[in-house]
Amino acid sequence: MSTSGPITSFPAQGLRNPSRFVTGHNAAGESVFVRSDHGEHHAVMLDGAGAQNILYSCASNPVQVNEDADLAYAAAHPPPLHVPRGAVVRMIDFAPGSESNMHRAVCLGIGTVCEGEVELSLGGSGESRVMRPGDVSINRGAMHRWRNVSPDKPARMLYVLLDVEPIVVNGKTLEFEMGRLMQEYSEYKEGEGDNKKV
């Protein structure tokens, strides 16, 4: 079955809606599931090139789980690309044949392919790898782009984004270079991404 075309919601047509099971403790101290749902923050990205589902975010490390402080934070705050001193767990569905622009996020990005095949290309060197279900990338601030290699089926990746100390390469501190992707995140401001005045 072809599922080509822009994505109009999360999940992408042809992919199942993933369940999220969050554990905790009840009043008796027993381990229980405190939430069973599909995540809290869903959004279509870049005019249907993708769609995201934020499965978890927190604003501290170590994470404050007492009295469900982390869950309250996650529910109340649509997360930015990554959370300073915190973490974001983001699932992204890619439309068939879609490709991101080259970009750099100054964070540790751990990406796992869940469905389909996705090409990871690096800026500068031009190196690339095709990732298949179960393959993992550990991105330590490298310029990169993602491409769904299938022309007719969506792909899905799960990312865990963690804050890092400033990244210094050849004496230069690297900065975010998100281009048009920046407008998809809550910290987007006029003058960034496509609206940046050079």
N, C-alpha and C positions, 0 to 999 in steps of 0.2 A: 504494500500500500504506500503510495507516495504521500508525503506530508510536506511537500515543498510550499514555499510562500512564507510571508512574515508571521511571526508569533504574535498572537493577540492576547494571550494570558499565560500565567503559569499554572499548570505545566503546559509545555508545548504539545500540540496535537501529536498523538502517537506515543507519548511518554506517560507513564502513570504518575499520579499525584503521590509523592512520597509521604509516608507517615513519620511524625516526630514523636518519640517517646521520651519524656523527661522524668527522671527519677528523683526521689527525695525521701522524706521520712514523715510518718504520721505522728499523732500525739503520743502514741505508745512507743515510739522509737523504731517502729518497723519500717523496712524498706518498701516503698510503694511507688507506683507511677503517679506523679502529680499532674502530668499533662499528657494527653494523647491527641495530637492534632496534626495540622499540615504547615506549621510555621506562622509567623505573624506579619511579616512585611513582604508582600509580593509586588513586583513591578515589571512592566514591559520596558525594555531598554532599546534605545537607538532605533526608534520607529519600527520595532518588530524584529530587529536582528537577533534579539535575545530576550530572555525574561529571567528575573532573579527571585529567589526565595531566601530570606534570611532565617536560618534555623536557630541561631543563637548569637548573642553578643554579650559582652561584659566590659566593664570599665576599669577593672583592676587586675593586677597580677601580684600576689596570689588572688584568686577569685573569691569574692565574698558570697558564699552560698547560704549563710545563716539567715533565717527568716525570709528566705527566697528573695534576698536583695538583688541577686543577679537576674532573676526572672522578671522582677518588677522593672529593673532598668531596661532589659531587652524589650519588654512590651511597650514601654513609654517612649523609646528613642529609636526612630528609624536610623540605622547606623550609617556612618560615613563609610568610605572605602575601607578604612580600618580604624580602630579605636586606639588613641594614644594610651599606652600602658594597659591595654586590654586585648580583646580578641573578637573576631567576627567569623562565623561559619556561614558561608554563602553558597547556595546551589545556583548554577546558571545553566539554562537550556539555550542552546545555540540553534538558530534557524538553519535549514539546509543551505550549505554553501556560504554561510556568513563568515565574515572575517573582521576582527577588530583592527583598529589602527595600532601602530607601534606605540607602546607606552611603558612607563616605569612607575611602579608604586614603591615608595620607600617603606617597605615592610617585608617580613618573611611570608611568602605566599606558598602554601602547600596545596597543590592541585591534584585531584584524583579523577580520572575519567570513569564515569559510571555507565554511560551509554554511548555508543557510536565510536568514531575515531576523530581525534582532534590533533591538528598539527600545531606545534609550538615552534615559532621562529624567533631567533634572537637578532637584535639590532647590532650593527657594527660588523660582527663576524659573518653574519648571514647563515649561521648554522641553524638546522631545524631537525626536529624529531616528530614522528607520528606516534601519538599516544593512543593506546587501546584500553578497553575496560580493565581496570585494576592497575594501570600504569600511574606513576606518581611523579610530579615535578616538584622540586624544591627551589623556588625562585628567591634569590637573595639580592633583590634590587636590580636585576638585569632588565634592560630594555627588551621588550618582547611583544609578540602578537599571537592571537589564537585564531585558528581557522577550522571550521567544520569541513572535513574533506568530502563528506557525502553531498551530492547535489540534490538529493530527494528525501533525506531523513534527518530529523533533528539529532543533536548530540547533547550530552549532559555532563557537567563537571561539578565536583564539590571542592570548595576552597576553604582552607583555614588560614586566616590572615592574622599575623601576630606583629606587634610593634617591635622595632629594632632600635638600637643606638644609631646615631648618624653614620651613614655609609660613606667612607672616604676612599676614593680611587685615584691614585697618582696625585695625591695632595689636594684633590678637589672633593668637596662634600656634594654628594648627589642630591638632586631635588626631584620632587614629583614631576613627571612629564606625561600627563594623561591625555592631552589633546581633547577630542570631542567626547571621550569617555567620562571626563570629569563631571559633565552636566548630569550624569546619572546618579550622583552621590549627594548625600544631604549637606556636605560642606561646600557644595558648589556655590560660587558667588559670581555675579556679573563681572566680566573681565577675565574669566578663566575659560578653559576649554576653547570651543569655537569662537567665543566672544572675546578672547584675549586680544588686547591691542599690542602689537609688536612695534 
